[in-house]
Amino acid sequence: MIKSFSFSNFYSFYEETHVSFMLGKKPTITDYDINLDSNERANKVIAVLGANGSGKTQLLKPFAFLTWFIINSHKSLEPEDDIPFSPHALHTDEETNFEV
Protein backbone atom coordinates (compact mmCIF):
# COMPACT_ATOMS: atom_id res chain seq x y z
CA MET A 1 0.00 0.00 0.00
CA ILE A 2 1.27 3.45 -0.87
CA LYS A 3 1.05 5.72 2.18
CA SER A 4 2.56 8.77 0.51
CA PHE A 5 4.66 9.92 -2.40
CA SER A 6 6.82 12.92 -3.15
CA PHE A 7 8.68 14.23 -6.15
CA SER A 8 10.61 17.27 -7.29
CA ASN A 9 11.66 18.80 -10.63
CA PHE A 10 9.05 16.87 -12.64
CA TYR A 11 6.87 18.55 -15.26
CA SER A 12 5.47 21.79 -13.77
CA PHE A 13 6.53 21.01 -10.17
CA TYR A 14 10.05 22.20 -9.36
CA GLU A 15 9.96 22.23 -5.55
CA GLU A 16 9.40 19.04 -3.57
CA THR A 17 5.74 18.09 -3.62
CA HIS A 18 4.40 15.63 -1.04
CA VAL A 19 1.05 13.83 -1.13
CA SER A 20 -0.03 11.71 1.85
CA PHE A 21 -2.98 9.33 1.99
CA MET A 22 -2.74 9.03 5.76
CA LEU A 23 -5.31 10.48 8.17
CA GLY A 24 -4.60 12.03 11.52
CA LYS A 25 -6.30 10.81 14.69
CA LYS A 26 -8.84 13.68 14.82
CA PRO A 27 -10.88 13.20 11.61
CA THR A 28 -14.17 11.41 12.21
CA ILE A 29 -14.12 7.75 11.22
CA THR A 30 -15.94 7.16 7.91
CA ASP A 31 -16.54 4.36 5.41
CA TYR A 32 -13.73 5.89 3.30
CA ASP A 33 -11.02 4.96 5.82
CA ILE A 34 -8.69 1.97 5.85
CA ASN A 35 -7.44 0.87 9.26
CA LEU A 36 -3.87 -0.39 9.00
CA ASP A 37 -2.18 -2.93 11.27
CA SER A 38 -0.01 -0.15 12.68
CA ASN A 39 -3.11 1.61 14.13
CA GLU A 40 -2.86 4.23 11.40
CA ARG A 41 -5.69 5.24 9.09
CA ALA A 42 -5.50 5.96 5.39
CA ASN A 43 -7.96 7.31 2.84
CA LYS A 44 -9.54 4.98 0.27
CA VAL A 45 -10.45 8.01 -1.82
CA ILE A 46 -8.60 11.25 -2.49
CA ALA A 47 -9.71 14.19 -4.64
CA VAL A 48 -7.58 16.79 -6.35
CA LEU A 49 -9.42 20.08 -6.76
CA GLY A 50 -8.34 23.24 -8.52
CA ALA A 51 -8.91 25.61 -11.38
CA ASN A 52 -8.19 24.67 -14.99
CA GLY A 53 -4.45 24.76 -15.64
CA SER A 54 -3.50 24.62 -11.96
CA GLY A 55 -1.56 21.31 -12.14
CA LYS A 56 -4.08 18.62 -11.19
CA THR A 57 -3.04 16.33 -14.05
CA GLN A 58 0.64 17.06 -13.46
CA LEU A 59 0.18 15.84 -9.88
CA LEU A 60 -0.89 12.43 -11.21
CA LYS A 61 1.86 12.07 -13.84
CA PRO A 62 4.47 10.74 -11.38
CA PHE A 63 2.25 7.64 -10.88
CA ALA A 64 2.13 7.01 -14.64
CA PHE A 65 5.88 7.56 -15.01
CA LEU A 66 6.79 5.31 -12.07
CA THR A 67 4.44 2.58 -13.34
CA TRP A 68 6.14 2.67 -16.73
CA PHE A 69 9.61 2.82 -15.18
CA ILE A 70 9.04 -0.16 -12.86
CA ILE A 71 7.14 -2.40 -15.29
CA ASN A 72 8.36 -1.54 -18.80
CA SER A 73 11.57 0.49 -18.85
CA HIS A 74 13.78 -2.61 -18.86
CA LYS A 75 11.90 -3.86 -21.94
CA SER A 76 12.21 -0.71 -24.03
CA LEU A 77 15.55 0.82 -22.99
CA GLU A 78 19.15 -0.26 -23.26
CA PRO A 79 21.32 0.26 -20.15
CA GLU A 80 23.11 3.24 -21.73
CA ASP A 81 19.88 4.99 -22.86
CA ASP A 82 18.64 8.13 -21.14
CA ILE A 83 15.41 7.75 -19.19
CA PRO A 84 12.70 9.72 -21.03
CA PHE A 85 10.94 12.15 -18.70
CA SER A 86 10.22 15.87 -18.48
CA PRO A 87 11.89 17.91 -15.74
CA HIS A 88 10.68 21.42 -14.96
CA ALA A 89 11.30 23.58 -18.05
CA LEU A 90 13.51 26.06 -16.13
CA HIS A 91 15.59 23.40 -14.37
CA THR A 92 16.45 20.81 -17.02
CA ASP A 93 20.04 20.50 -15.78
CA GLU A 94 19.01 19.54 -12.20
CA GLU A 95 18.09 16.15 -10.77
CA THR A 96 14.53 14.88 -10.60
CA ASN A 97 13.63 12.91 -7.46
CA PHE A 98 10.85 10.48 -6.59
CA GLU A 99 10.01 8.86 -3.26
CA VAL A 100 7.19 6.37 -2.57
Rosetta blueprint (number, residue, H / E / L):
1 M L
2 I L
3 K L
4 S E
5 F E
6 S E
7 F E
8 S E
9 N L
10 F E
11 Y L
12 S L
13 F E
14 Y L
15 E L
16 E L
17 T E
18 H E
19 V E
20 S E
21 F L
22 M E
23 L E
24 G L
25 K L
26 K L
27 P L
28 T L
29 I L
30 T L
31 D L
32 Y L
33 D E
34 I E
35 N E
36 L L
37 D L
38 S L
39 N L
40 E L
41 R E
42 A E
43 N E
44 K L
45 V L
46 I L
47 A L
48 V L
49 L L
50 G L
51 A L
52 N L
53 G L
54 S L
55 G L
56 K H
57 T H
58 Q H
59 L H
60 L H
61 K H
62 P H
63 F H
64 A H
65 F H
66 L H
67 T H
68 W H
69 F H
70 I H
71 I H
72 N L
73 S H
74 H H
75 K H
76 S H
77 L L
78 E L
79 P L
80 E L
81 D L
82 D L
83 I L
84 P L
85 F L
86 S L
87 P L
88 H L
89 A L
90 L L
91 H L
92 T L
93 D L
94 E L
95 E L
96 T L
97 N E
98 F E
99 E E
100 V L
